[in-house]
């Protein structure tokens, strides 16, 4: 029972903090631009790997 209550407390804390962080990041243009650069780089790297991989 103690473990369940401890887990519930941790999960509630993480959920609340994640919600606040998401609200802050949603308003940030700088963060959005950075995420676009990161995701674009990942897709470009995957495309290069696909093109250069042997059949």
RAMOWO-V186129 format. One line per field, one symbol per residue. ss: DSSP state (A for helix, B for strand, O for the rest). burial: b if it has 24 or more other C-alpha atoms within 12 Angstrom, else e. A space follows every 50 residues. Layout:
BEGIN
ss->???
burial->???
END
This chain:
BEGIN
ss->OAAAAAAAAAAAAAAAAAAAAAAAAAOOAAAAAAAAAAAAAAAAAAAAAA AAOOO
burial->eeeeeeeeeeeeeeeeeeeeeeeeeeeeeeeeeeeeeeeeeeeeeeeeee eeeee
END
